[in-house]
Amino acid sequence: MEIKQIQTGDTIVLKIAGKLTAVAEEAFCGVIDDALTKTNRLVLDFQDVSYVASAGLRVLVSTRKKITALQGSFVLRNLKDDILEVFRITGLDTILTIE
């Protein structure tokens, strides 16, 4: 997994590439936690994500809780159809903002 961080105004966009797996969970959490020290507005760009494991879903739910506590915004963008289907099956599409 690779993550590129782009700051635009008070929003940080994390462009993610590869697979969000248990192996990548710690690094993924670290990048998100670092971004949240700079802003409470976070966008995750999933355009180049090919797979999301349950560990990746867990990080997203945790991130939503953190950002809600910070009164910020958290958006997921450019999810591929098969990944979006996972969000629908798990019900995460009802609690996460997906564009």
Secondary structure, 3 states (H helix, E strand, C coil): CEEEEEEECCEEEEEEEEEECHHHHHHHHHHHHHHHCCCCEEEEEEEEEEEECHHHHHHHHHHHHHHHHCCCEEEEECCCHHHHHHHHHHCHHHCCEEC
